[in-house]
């Protein structure tokens, strides 16, 4: 398990390339859980997302869905300490330990 996590981390470090995405929905419209701050967002059919999904055994029906890589929750929107220097997103599925979030929509903080 530790090797798998180390390998996944290496995949993210070497393959994940931050791709700027247009800012979209207001953060207050996120109803699926806390807004996430992800190092990058990509479609599920990108090389790095496909590799990570495969390693985690996740099968998606729609490979055009936006996924967030290396995400952490932003818990208090609007507070002085809440910021995201990468991509703020609202995602449908945040249950993969921050490695990948699925079904994301860019949000404005």
VEXDOGU-750706 format. One line per field, with one value per atom (N, C-alpha, C, O, CB): x, y, z; atom name; residue in one letter; residue number from 1. Coordinates in pm, 1 decimal. Glycine has a CB too. Layout:
BEGIN
X	c(X, ...);
Y	c(Y, ...);
Z	c(Z, ...);
drenba	c(CA, ...);
vexpa	c(a, ...);
semi	c(NUM, ...);
//
This chain:
BEGIN
X	c(82.5, 0.0, 87.1, 56.9, -94.0, 195.8, 283.0, 349.7, 367.4, 388.5, 386.6, 446.0, 345.7, 381.3, 494.2, 218.9, 115.3, 97.7, 86.6, -17.7, 95.1, 80.9, 202.3, 187.5, 62.4, 322.5, 443.0, 442.8, 483.2, 568.4, 397.7, 392.8, 290.2, 316.0, 359.4, 174.3, 70.8, 123.5, 101.5, -59.0, 192.3, 249.6, 350.3, 353.8, 316.3, 432.0, 530.5, 461.6, 505.3, 625.1, 354.5, 279.5, 225.0, 235.2, 163.8, 166.9, 112.2, 221.4, 202.7, 37.7, 334.2, 441.9, 501.4, 540.4, 550.3, 508.4, 573.2, 477.4, 516.9, 645.3, 351.0, 259.0, 159.2, 112.1, 185.3, 126.5, 23.2, 77.4, 178.2, -26.6, 8.4, 45.3, -74.6, -185.1, 87.4, -53.7, -164.9, -215.3, -140.0, -122.8, -342.0, -402.3, -503.9, -601.5, -467.8, -483.6, -578.6, -715.7, -728.9, -528.9, -815.5, -952.9, -1029.3, -998.4, -1020.2, -1126.4, -1202.6, -1273.8, -1320.6, -1303.7, -1281.8, -1354.6, -1502.7, -1549.3, -1320.4, -1577.0, -1716.2, -1810.3, -1820.9, -1738.4, -1878.1, -1981.8, -1929.9, -1811.0, -2039.4, -2018.1, -1975.1, -1957.9, -2032.3, -2078.4, -1861.8, -1833.8, -1955.0, -1970.0, -1717.0, -2040.6, -2158.7, -2257.9, -2345.7, -2227.7, -2245.8, -2337.7, -2295.7, -2366.3, -2348.1, -2183.9, -2134.8, -2216.5, -2210.4, -1983.6, -2292.9, -2378.7, -2330.1, -2398.3, -2520.0, -2215.0, -2167.6, -2060.9, -2004.4, -2113.9, -2032.3, -1928.0, -1842.7, -1877.3, -1841.6, -1729.9, -1645.3, -1583.2, -1552.2, -1535.3, -1565.8, -1494.1, -1352.5, -1293.6, -1493.7, -1299.1, -1165.8, -1066.2, -1101.3, -1168.0, -942.9, -834.1, -744.1, -678.1, -754.4, -742.0, -668.0, -545.6, -550.1, -758.7, -435.7, -314.0, -337.8, -278.4, -202.0, -425.2, -459.7, -595.6, -643.3, -353.2, -657.1, -780.8, -759.8, -698.3, -904.0, -812.3, -796.8, -918.3, -993.3, -667.0, -938.6, -1044.1, -994.6, -874.3, -1082.7, -1089.1, -1054.2, -976.1, -911.7, -1179.1, -980.1, -907.1, -764.5, -695.5, -982.3, -718.8, -579.1, -486.2, -528.9, -556.5, -361.7, -265.7, -251.4, -257.4, -129.5, -232.6, -210.5, -336.3, -328.5, -161.7, -452.9, -577.4, -606.9, -648.3, -694.2, -585.7, -608.4, -517.9, -562.4, -585.5, -391.2, -297.5, -342.4, -341.9, -155.6, -380.6, -422.1, -553.1, -566.3, -436.6, -649.4, -775.5, -750.2, -810.8, -873.0, -661.4, -627.7, -562.5, -596.1, -536.8, -469.0, -402.4, -499.1, -483.4, -291.1, -598.2, -695.9, -812.1, -897.8, -748.6, -815.6, -922.2, -1056.0, -1160.6, -936.9, -1054.6, -1177.3, -1213.1, -1130.8, -1161.7, -1336.1, -1384.9, -1493.1, -1589.6, -1440.2, -1476.4, -1573.9, -1647.6, -1589.0, -1505.6, -1774.8, -1853.4, -1821.1, -1815.0, -2003.1, -1800.1, -1776.3, -1632.3, -1596.5, -1874.9, -1549.7, -1409.1, -1388.4, -1275.1, -1326.1, -1494.7, -1482.9, -1512.2, -1510.6, -1576.0, -1538.9, -1568.0, -1439.3, -1329.8, -1627.2, -1453.6, -1338.4, -1301.6, -1388.3, -1367.5, -1173.1, -1124.5, -1020.3, -949.8, -1064.6, -1012.6, -911.9, -805.0, -836.7, -974.7, -678.8, -567.7, -502.1, -479.4, -463.1, -472.2, -409.6, -490.2, -449.8, -262.5, -603.8, -698.6, -704.4, -681.3, -837.3, -735.6, -760.2, -879.4, -900.3, -633.5, -958.4, -1078.1, -1045.2, -950.2, -1169.2, -1125.0, -1121.4, -1243.1, -1356.4, -1123.2, -1221.2, -1331.3, -1416.0, -1536.9, -1277.7, -1358.8, -1436.4, -1424.4, -1325.5, -1388.4, -1524.3, -1524.7, -1543.8, -1632.4, -1636.0, -1461.7, -1475.0, -1393.9, -1379.2, -1616.9, -1340.6, -1258.5, -1122.8, -1081.4, -1243.7, -1054.1, -926.6, -822.9, -733.1, -872.5, -832.5, -734.3, -772.2, -695.7, -711.9, -889.6, -932.1, -888.1, -938.5, -1085.4, -794.8, -748.7, -703.6, -681.8, -634.7, -690.4, -643.8, -556.0, -602.3, -763.6, -429.3, -337.0, -338.5, -270.3, -195.4, -414.8, -424.1, -565.9, -607.2, -387.3, -641.0, -774.8, -879.2, -877.4, -781.3, -969.7, -1080.6, -1193.9, -1236.0, -1128.8, -1243.0, -1347.2, -1449.3, -1422.3, -1285.9, -1566.1, -1671.3, -1686.4, -1713.4, -1809.1, -1669.2, -1668.9, -1778.0, -1814.2, -1532.8, -1829.7, -1932.6, -1877.0, -1947.0, -1999.1, -1752.5, -1694.6, -1556.8, -1460.1, -1685.0, -1549.7, -1423.7, -1375.6, -1306.9, -1440.7, -1410.4, -1388.3, -1259.7, -1251.5, -1503.9, -1160.1, -1039.7, -914.8, -806.6, -1020.0, -929.6, -816.5, -741.1, -623.1, -722.5, -804.4, -737.5, -653.5, -604.4, -652.2, -635.8, -556.0, -627.8, -567.6, -524.1, -756.4, -834.9, -978.9, -1035.2, -830.0, -1036.6, -1177.6, -1244.1, -1186.5, -1196.6, -1365.7, -1430.3, -1556.5, -1628.1, -1465.8, -1581.6, -1700.6, -1691.1, -1782.4, -1822.5, -1581.3, -1553.9, -1603.9, -1612.0, -1405.0, -1637.0, -1676.0, -1593.9, -1593.9, -1832.0, -1523.4, -1447.3, -1540.1, -1651.3, -1369.0, -1493.6, -1571.3, -1487.1, -1364.2, -1621.0, -1557.6, -1492.4, -1501.6, -1610.1, -1557.0, -1388.8, -1387.9, -1422.9, -1426.8, -1252.8);
Y	c(-118.5, 0.0, 125.1, 221.9, -0.3, 123.3, 239.6, 260.3, 374.0, 224.7, 151.4, 162.8, 222.9, 306.7, 25.6, 179.1, 230.1, 379.9, 454.6, 156.8, 425.1, 567.8, 644.3, 752.5, 591.5, 589.6, 656.2, 663.4, 764.2, 583.4, 557.4, 556.0, 656.8, 729.0, 415.1, 661.0, 756.7, 898.7, 984.4, 735.7, 923.7, 1056.5, 1091.5, 1204.8, 1063.8, 994.3, 1017.6, 1045.0, 1131.0, 897.1, 971.9, 994.0, 1136.3, 1206.8, 891.2, 1177.3, 1313.3, 1417.9, 1517.9, 1334.8, 1395.8, 1493.8, 1507.2, 1616.6, 1455.9, 1397.0, 1402.7, 1429.8, 1488.9, 1275.2, 1386.9, 1399.3, 1513.0, 1564.7, 1272.8, 1552.5, 1655.6, 1792.0, 1840.1, 1659.8, 1850.5, 1982.8, 2072.2, 2042.6, 1981.7, 2179.8, 2269.5, 2331.9, 2393.8, 2379.0, 2314.5, 2373.3, 2476.0, 2440.8, 2265.2, 2601.4, 2701.9, 2678.0, 2650.1, 2840.9, 2689.4, 2673.3, 2799.0, 2865.1, 2546.1, 2830.8, 2951.3, 2936.6, 2828.1, 2981.0, 3044.6, 3044.4, 3038.2, 3100.6, 3170.7, 2962.7, 2942.5, 2980.5, 3097.6, 2801.5, 2882.1, 2898.8, 2969.9, 2961.6, 2764.2, 3039.7, 3093.7, 2978.2, 2880.3, 3198.8, 2988.8, 2881.5, 2848.4, 2734.3, 2919.8, 2944.8, 2922.0, 2825.7, 2773.6, 3053.7, 2801.1, 2709.9, 2563.8, 2475.9, 2747.2, 2535.9, 2398.3, 2325.2, 2359.7, 2397.0, 2224.3, 2150.5, 2007.9, 1931.4, 2147.0, 1970.8, 1833.0, 1814.7, 1706.0, 1787.1, 1916.6, 1909.3, 2032.8, 2128.5, 1783.0, 2032.1, 2152.2, 2177.7, 2084.5, 2139.6, 2304.6, 2342.0, 2286.9, 2290.7, 2498.9, 2236.1, 2176.7, 2269.8, 2340.0, 2039.8, 2270.2, 2340.3, 2232.1, 2158.1, 2435.5, 2223.5, 2116.9, 2174.0, 2284.0, 2043.9, 2098.1, 2140.7, 2157.8, 2245.2, 2040.7, 2074.1, 2087.3, 2025.4, 1943.0, 2021.9, 2065.6, 2002.9, 1960.4, 2031.3, 2100.1, 1843.5, 1787.4, 1703.1, 1665.6, 1703.5, 1672.8, 1577.6, 1438.1, 1412.0, 1585.3, 1350.4, 1216.0, 1137.0, 1038.0, 1140.6, 1177.9, 1103.3, 1154.2, 1107.7, 1110.0, 1249.5, 1294.0, 1183.6, 1095.3, 1425.7, 1188.9, 1083.1, 1066.8, 954.5, 1113.2, 1176.4, 1164.7, 1120.8, 1040.8, 1296.6, 1171.8, 1130.8, 983.2, 909.7, 1218.6, 940.5, 800.6, 708.4, 603.9, 779.3, 746.1, 664.3, 653.8, 544.9, 723.0, 764.4, 764.1, 688.2, 610.8, 906.9, 709.6, 635.7, 485.1, 406.8, 681.2, 445.0, 303.8, 246.3, 135.6, 284.8, 320.3, 272.9, 257.2, 167.7, 368.3, 344.3, 338.3, 245.3, 222.7, 476.3, 190.7, 98.3, 167.1, 105.2, -8.8, 293.4, 369.2, 364.9, 397.3, 516.2, 324.9, 319.3, 426.1, 429.0, 176.0, 512.9, 618.3, 591.6, 541.6, 755.1, 624.6, 610.3, 721.7, 698.4, 610.1, 843.3, 959.9, 1006.1, 1058.7, 1074.5, 987.6, 1027.4, 1175.4, 1223.5, 944.3, 1247.7, 1391.7, 1471.8, 1594.9, 1435.0, 1404.1, 1471.5, 1536.5, 1483.8, 1371.2, 1649.9, 1719.5, 1657.6, 1636.1, 1870.9, 1629.1, 1575.8, 1671.4, 1740.9, 1433.0, 1672.9, 1751.9, 1659.4, 1554.1, 1836.1, 1697.2, 1615.0, 1683.1, 1804.1, 1589.6, 1603.3, 1648.2, 1763.3, 1879.5, 1691.8, 1728.8, 1827.8, 1827.3, 1725.4, 1802.0, 1942.9, 1955.1, 2047.7, 2140.0, 2009.1, 2022.9, 2104.6, 2246.0, 2268.9, 2039.0, 2338.7, 2475.9, 2484.6, 2482.6, 2587.0, 2494.2, 2475.9, 2599.6, 2586.2, 2428.5, 2718.5, 2838.0, 2937.8, 3010.5, 2901.2, 2941.4, 3034.0, 3175.9, 3201.8, 2997.2, 3265.6, 3405.4, 3445.5, 3564.8, 3436.3, 3350.2, 3383.8, 3431.5, 3400.8, 3262.4, 3505.7, 3563.7, 3457.9, 3485.2, 3653.0, 3337.5, 3233.2, 3139.7, 3049.3, 3153.8, 3159.9, 3067.1, 3119.3, 3220.6, 3046.7, 3049.7, 3087.5, 2962.6, 2857.3, 3191.6, 2976.9, 2865.8, 2925.1, 3002.9, 2783.3, 2888.0, 2942.0, 2860.1, 2895.4, 2946.6, 2752.3, 2669.1, 2679.5, 2788.5, 2520.4, 2570.3, 2568.3, 2533.9, 2424.1, 2467.9, 2626.4, 2601.4, 2536.3, 2587.3, 2734.0, 2423.0, 2347.8, 2292.9, 2278.3, 2233.8, 2263.3, 2192.6, 2059.0, 2056.3, 2275.1, 1948.2, 1816.5, 1726.2, 1737.1, 1749.9, 1637.9, 1543.2, 1432.4, 1384.1, 1483.2, 1391.0, 1277.5, 1315.3, 1325.4, 1152.3, 1336.2, 1371.8, 1259.1, 1285.3, 1502.1, 1136.7, 1025.2, 946.0, 830.1, 931.9, 1004.4, 928.9, 985.3, 985.0, 928.0, 1032.8, 1075.8, 1196.2, 1212.5, 964.2, 1279.9, 1398.3, 1374.6, 1470.1, 1455.0, 1248.6, 1219.9, 1264.6, 1323.0, 1070.9, 1236.5, 1274.7, 1302.1, 1228.5, 1163.5, 1406.7, 1438.9, 1434.8, 1479.2, 1579.7, 1381.4, 1352.7, 1438.2, 1465.4, 1201.9, 1479.2, 1555.7, 1699.9, 1750.3, 1488.6, 1764.6, 1898.1, 2009.4, 1995.2, 1915.1, 2120.8, 2244.3, 2354.9, 2367.6, 2273.1, 2436.2, 2547.8, 2646.2, 2672.9, 2621.0, 2699.2, 2796.2, 2920.4, 2917.7, 2733.6, 3028.5, 3153.6, 3169.9, 3161.4, 3275.1, 3193.1, 3213.5, 3354.9, 3389.3, 3178.6);
Z	c(0.0, 0.0, 0.0, -69.7, 120.3, 78.4, 81.2, -53.9, -97.6, 190.5, -120.5, -252.9, -350.7, -433.5, -302.8, -340.6, -429.8, -409.8, -507.0, -406.0, -283.0, -254.3, -305.3, -362.1, -103.1, -285.9, -334.0, -485.9, -543.9, -284.4, -549.8, -695.4, -746.8, -843.1, -746.5, -682.1, -721.7, -703.8, -789.4, -638.8, -593.9, -571.7, -680.3, -728.3, -434.2, -719.0, -824.2, -957.9, -1034.4, -836.8, -985.5, -1109.4, -1111.4, -1211.8, -1123.4, -998.4, -992.3, -1007.3, -1076.5, -860.9, -943.6, -947.7, -1087.2, -1128.2, -849.0, -1159.6, -1289.7, -1404.9, -1505.3, -1314.8, -1391.6, -1504.1, -1491.8, -1593.2, -1520.9, -1371.4, -1354.6, -1395.6, -1343.9, -1208.2, -1487.9, -1535.5, -1511.0, -1556.6, -1687.4, -1439.9, -1410.7, -1539.8, -1615.0, -1310.2, -1563.1, -1681.4, -1636.3, -1570.0, -1771.7, -1670.3, -1626.0, -1686.9, -1806.1, -1661.4, -1603.8, -1650.3, -1613.6, -1514.4, -1588.7, -1692.0, -1661.5, -1528.2, -1493.8, -1772.7, -1453.6, -1326.6, -1358.4, -1453.8, -1239.7, -1277.9, -1310.8, -1198.9, -1162.4, -1348.1, -1144.9, -1044.8, -920.1, -889.3, -1007.3, -848.1, -718.4, -619.0, -625.1, -664.1, -528.7, -433.5, -347.6, -303.9, -344.7, -323.0, -239.0, -303.2, -234.4, -209.7, -433.5, -501.6, -489.1, -538.4, -647.6, -425.3, -410.8, -304.5, -186.5, -373.5, -346.4, -253.9, -229.1, -160.9, -307.0, -282.3, -271.0, -164.1, -152.2, -403.1, -87.5, 14.8, 7.5, -61.7, -1.8, 78.8, 78.0, -58.6, -132.8, 182.3, -90.0, -211.4, -197.8, -89.8, -233.9, -307.1, -307.9, -376.3, -471.2, -378.2, -328.4, -394.9, -454.9, -382.0, -295.0, -586.9, -655.1, -725.5, -780.6, -756.5, -723.2, -792.2, -941.0, -1004.1, -769.0, -997.8, -1138.6, -1164.0, -1086.1, -1227.8, -1273.2, -1319.3, -1463.9, -1543.5, -1305.7, -1495.2, -1629.0, -1660.9, -1570.8, -1640.4, -1788.0, -1821.4, -1783.6, -1779.7, -1974.2, -1756.1, -1710.4, -1814.5, -1779.8, -1673.2, -1941.3, -2044.1, -2064.7, -2155.4, -2175.0, -1981.8, -1992.1, -1941.5, -1867.2, -1911.3, -1981.0, -1945.2, -1794.6, -1744.4, -2005.9, -1721.4, -1577.5, -1504.7, -1411.5, -1520.9, -1545.3, -1481.0, -1509.0, -1419.3, -1529.4, -1632.7, -1668.4, -1588.1, -1540.6, -1818.0, -1572.6, -1495.5, -1350.3, -1293.0, -1503.2, -1291.4, -1151.7, -1132.1, -1037.2, -1101.0, -1220.6, -1211.6, -1221.6, -1148.4, -1322.5, -1311.5, -1326.7, -1202.7, -1160.6, -1444.8, -1143.2, -1021.7, -904.7, -821.6, -983.2, -899.2, -790.5, -821.1, -735.7, -761.0, -943.7, -982.3, -1002.7, -983.4, -878.5, -1041.2, -1062.0, -1210.2, -1295.8, -1012.5, -1239.6, -1377.1, -1392.1, -1315.6, -1413.3, -1490.2, -1516.2, -1646.2, -1742.2, -1521.2, -1649.6, -1772.0, -1870.4, -1991.1, -1740.0, -1819.0, -1903.5, -1886.7, -1781.2, -1869.0, -1987.9, -1979.2, -2009.3, -2005.4, -2074.4, -2039.0, -2061.4, -1936.0, -1939.6, -2171.9, -1825.0, -1699.2, -1646.4, -1665.9, -1594.7, -1580.4, -1524.5, -1390.0, -1305.3, -1509.0, -1370.6, -1243.4, -1185.8, -1259.0, -1261.6, -1054.3, -985.7, -930.8, -875.5, -873.0, -945.4, -895.5, -776.1, -776.2, -1007.4, -674.8, -550.1, -490.4, -496.7, -574.5, -432.9, -381.7, -229.6, -164.6, -438.5, -175.8, -32.2, -12.9, -91.7, 43.6, 92.6, 112.4, 157.9, 232.7, 213.4, 111.6, 162.1, 252.5, 204.3, 44.5, 382.7, 476.6, 502.2, 520.7, 604.6, 504.1, 536.9, 422.7, 413.4, 670.8, 336.5, 223.6, 275.6, 357.0, 121.2, 228.9, 265.9, 387.6, 413.8, 290.5, 462.9, 578.9, 531.1, 419.3, 674.3, 614.6, 572.6, 537.3, 457.6, 681.4, 594.4, 567.1, 453.9, 420.2, 689.4, 394.4, 289.0, 153.3, 104.6, 291.6, 94.1, -38.2, -111.0, -51.1, -30.5, -239.2, -321.5, -430.0, -513.4, -382.7, -428.2, -528.1, -657.0, -753.3, -471.6, -659.7, -779.4, -835.9, -875.4, -747.6, -840.8, -899.5, -794.0, -738.3, -1015.6, -766.5, -674.3, -752.9, -856.8, -605.0, -702.2, -771.6, -673.3, -554.1, -852.7, -725.6, -653.1, -725.2, -845.3, -648.6, -653.0, -716.9, -660.5, -543.3, -699.9, -743.9, -702.9, -615.0, -526.1, -824.4, -637.6, -564.9, -511.5, -586.9, -656.3, -379.2, -313.2, -221.1, -122.4, -232.8, -251.8, -158.8, -183.1, -142.4, -166.1, -247.5, -281.4, -213.4, -272.0, -432.0, -92.1, -10.5, -63.7, -32.6, 4.2, -141.7, -192.7, -316.9, -377.0, -87.2, -356.6, -476.1, -602.2, -692.2, -484.6, -607.3, -724.5, -681.0, -600.0, -834.1, -734.8, -714.0, -850.5, -949.8, -644.3, -855.2, -984.1, -1001.1, -904.7, -994.8, -1123.8, -1156.0, -1106.5, -1041.2, -1096.7, -1137.9, -1083.5, -1174.8, -1296.8, -1060.0, -1109.9, -1178.4, -1115.3, -992.9, -1167.2, -1194.6, -1138.1, -1065.0, -1110.6, -1249.5, -952.2, -875.2, -847.2, -852.0, -742.7, -818.0, -781.8, -630.8, -573.3, -855.6, -567.5, -421.8, -385.8, -267.7, -363.5);
drenba	c(N, CA, C, O, CB, N, CA, C, O, CB, N, CA, C, O, CB, N, CA, C, O, CB, N, CA, C, O, CB, N, CA, C, O, CB, N, CA, C, O, CB, N, CA, C, O, CB, N, CA, C, O, CB, N, CA, C, O, CB, N, CA, C, O, CB, N, CA, C, O, CB, N, CA, C, O, CB, N, CA, C, O, CB, N, CA, C, O, CB, N, CA, C, O, CB, N, CA, C, O, CB, N, CA, C, O, CB, N, CA, C, O, CB, N, CA, C, O, CB, N, CA, C, O, CB, N, CA, C, O, CB, N, CA, C, O, CB, N, CA, C, O, CB, N, CA, C, O, CB, N, CA, C, O, CB, N, CA, C, O, CB, N, CA, C, O, CB, N, CA, C, O, CB, N, CA, C, O, CB, N, CA, C, O, CB, N, CA, C, O, CB, N, CA, C, O, CB, N, CA, C, O, CB, N, CA, C, O, CB, N, CA, C, O, CB, N, CA, C, O, CB, N, CA, C, O, CB, N, CA, C, O, CB, N, CA, C, O, CB, N, CA, C, O, CB, N, CA, C, O, CB, N, CA, C, O, CB, N, CA, C, O, CB, N, CA, C, O, CB, N, CA, C, O, CB, N, CA, C, O, CB, N, CA, C, O, CB, N, CA, C, O, CB, N, CA, C, O, CB, N, CA, C, O, CB, N, CA, C, O, CB, N, CA, C, O, CB, N, CA, C, O, CB, N, CA, C, O, CB, N, CA, C, O, CB, N, CA, C, O, CB, N, CA, C, O, CB, N, CA, C, O, CB, N, CA, C, O, CB, N, CA, C, O, CB, N, CA, C, O, CB, N, CA, C, O, CB, N, CA, C, O, CB, N, CA, C, O, CB, N, CA, C, O, CB, N, CA, C, O, CB, N, CA, C, O, CB, N, CA, C, O, CB, N, CA, C, O, CB, N, CA, C, O, CB, N, CA, C, O, CB, N, CA, C, O, CB, N, CA, C, O, CB, N, CA, C, O, CB, N, CA, C, O, CB, N, CA, C, O, CB, N, CA, C, O, CB, N, CA, C, O, CB, N, CA, C, O, CB, N, CA, C, O, CB, N, CA, C, O, CB, N, CA, C, O, CB, N, CA, C, O, CB, N, CA, C, O, CB, N, CA, C, O, CB, N, CA, C, O, CB, N, CA, C, O, CB, N, CA, C, O, CB, N, CA, C, O, CB, N, CA, C, O, CB, N, CA, C, O, CB, N, CA, C, O, CB, N, CA, C, O, CB, N, CA, C, O, CB, N, CA, C, O, CB, N, CA, C, O, CB, N, CA, C, O, CB, N, CA, C, O, CB, N, CA, C, O, CB, N, CA, C, O, CB, N, CA, C, O, CB, N, CA, C, O, CB, N, CA, C, O, CB, N, CA, C, O, CB, N, CA, C, O, CB, N, CA, C, O, CB, N, CA, C, O, CB, N, CA, C, O, CB);
vexpa	c(x, x, x, x, x, x, x, x, x, x, x, x, x, x, x, x, x, x, x, x, x, x, x, x, x, x, x, x, x, x, x, x, x, x, x, x, x, x, x, x, x, x, x, x, x, x, x, x, x, x, x, x, x, x, x, x, x, x, x, x, x, x, x, x, x, x, x, x, x, x, x, x, x, x, x, x, x, x, x, x, x, x, x, x, x, x, x, x, x, x, x, x, x, x, x, x, x, x, x, x, x, x, x, x, x, x, x, x, x, x, x, x, x, x, x, x, x, x, x, x, x, x, x, x, x, x, x, x, x, x, x, x, x, x, x, x, x, x, x, x, x, x, x, x, x, x, x, x, x, x, x, x, x, x, x, x, x, x, x, x, x, x, x, x, x, x, x, x, x, x, x, x, x, x, x, x, x, x, x, x, x, x, x, x, x, x, x, x, x, x, x, x, x, x, x, x, x, x, x, x, x, x, x, x, x, x, x, x, x, x, x, x, x, x, x, x, x, x, x, x, x, x, x, x, x, x, x, x, x, x, x, x, x, x, x, x, x, x, x, x, x, x, x, x, x, x, x, x, x, x, x, x, x, x, x, x, x, x, x, x, x, x, x, x, x, x, x, x, x, x, x, x, x, x, x, x, x, x, x, x, x, x, x, x, x, x, x, x, x, x, x, x, x, x, x, x, x, x, x, x, x, x, x, x, x, x, x, x, x, x, x, x, x, x, x, x, x, x, x, x, x, x, x, x, x, x, x, x, x, x, x, x, x, x, x, x, x, x, x, x, x, x, x, x, x, x, x, x, x, x, x, x, x, x, x, x, x, x, x, x, x, x, x, x, x, x, x, x, x, x, x, x, x, x, x, x, x, x, x, x, x, x, x, x, x, x, x, x, x, x, x, x, x, x, x, x, x, x, x, x, x, x, x, x, x, x, x, x, x, x, x, x, x, x, x, x, x, x, x, x, x, x, x, x, x, x, x, x, x, x, x, x, x, x, x, x, x, x, x, x, x, x, x, x, x, x, x, x, x, x, x, x, x, x, x, x, x, x, x, x, x, x, x, x, x, x, x, x, x, x, x, x, x, x, x, x, x, x, x, x, x, x, x, x, x, x, x, x, x, x, x, x, x, x, x, x, x, x, x, x, x, x, x, x, x, x, x, x, x, x, x, x, x, x, x, x, x, x, x, x, x, x, x, x, x, x, x, x, x, x, x, x, x, x, x, x, x, x, x, x, x, x, x, x, x);
semi	c(1, 1, 1, 1, 1, 2, 2, 2, 2, 2, 3, 3, 3, 3, 3, 4, 4, 4, 4, 4, 5, 5, 5, 5, 5, 6, 6, 6, 6, 6, 7, 7, 7, 7, 7, 8, 8, 8, 8, 8, 9, 9, 9, 9, 9, 10, 10, 10, 10, 10, 11, 11, 11, 11, 11, 12, 12, 12, 12, 12, 13, 13, 13, 13, 13, 14, 14, 14, 14, 14, 15, 15, 15, 15, 15, 16, 16, 16, 16, 16, 17, 17, 17, 17, 17, 18, 18, 18, 18, 18, 19, 19, 19, 19, 19, 20, 20, 20, 20, 20, 21, 21, 21, 21, 21, 22, 22, 22, 22, 22, 23, 23, 23, 23, 23, 24, 24, 24, 24, 24, 25, 25, 25, 25, 25, 26, 26, 26, 26, 26, 27, 27, 27, 27, 27, 28, 28, 28, 28, 28, 29, 29, 29, 29, 29, 30, 30, 30, 30, 30, 31, 31, 31, 31, 31, 32, 32, 32, 32, 32, 33, 33, 33, 33, 33, 34, 34, 34, 34, 34, 35, 35, 35, 35, 35, 36, 36, 36, 36, 36, 37, 37, 37, 37, 37, 38, 38, 38, 38, 38, 39, 39, 39, 39, 39, 40, 40, 40, 40, 40, 41, 41, 41, 41, 41, 42, 42, 42, 42, 42, 43, 43, 43, 43, 43, 44, 44, 44, 44, 44, 45, 45, 45, 45, 45, 46, 46, 46, 46, 46, 47, 47, 47, 47, 47, 48, 48, 48, 48, 48, 49, 49, 49, 49, 49, 50, 50, 50, 50, 50, 51, 51, 51, 51, 51, 52, 52, 52, 52, 52, 53, 53, 53, 53, 53, 54, 54, 54, 54, 54, 55, 55, 55, 55, 55, 56, 56, 56, 56, 56, 57, 57, 57, 57, 57, 58, 58, 58, 58, 58, 59, 59, 59, 59, 59, 60, 60, 60, 60, 60, 61, 61, 61, 61, 61, 62, 62, 62, 62, 62, 63, 63, 63, 63, 63, 64, 64, 64, 64, 64, 65, 65, 65, 65, 65, 66, 66, 66, 66, 66, 67, 67, 67, 67, 67, 68, 68, 68, 68, 68, 69, 69, 69, 69, 69, 70, 70, 70, 70, 70, 71, 71, 71, 71, 71, 72, 72, 72, 72, 72, 73, 73, 73, 73, 73, 74, 74, 74, 74, 74, 75, 75, 75, 75, 75, 76, 76, 76, 76, 76, 77, 77, 77, 77, 77, 78, 78, 78, 78, 78, 79, 79, 79, 79, 79, 80, 80, 80, 80, 80, 81, 81, 81, 81, 81, 82, 82, 82, 82, 82, 83, 83, 83, 83, 83, 84, 84, 84, 84, 84, 85, 85, 85, 85, 85, 86, 86, 86, 86, 86, 87, 87, 87, 87, 87, 88, 88, 88, 88, 88, 89, 89, 89, 89, 89, 90, 90, 90, 90, 90, 91, 91, 91, 91, 91, 92, 92, 92, 92, 92, 93, 93, 93, 93, 93, 94, 94, 94, 94, 94, 95, 95, 95, 95, 95, 96, 96, 96, 96, 96, 97, 97, 97, 97, 97, 98, 98, 98, 98, 98, 99, 99, 99, 99, 99, 100, 100, 100, 100, 100, 101, 101, 101, 101, 101, 102, 102, 102, 102, 102, 103, 103, 103, 103, 103, 104, 104, 104, 104, 104, 105, 105, 105, 105, 105, 106, 106, 106, 106, 106, 107, 107, 107, 107, 107, 108, 108, 108, 108, 108, 109, 109, 109, 109, 109);
//
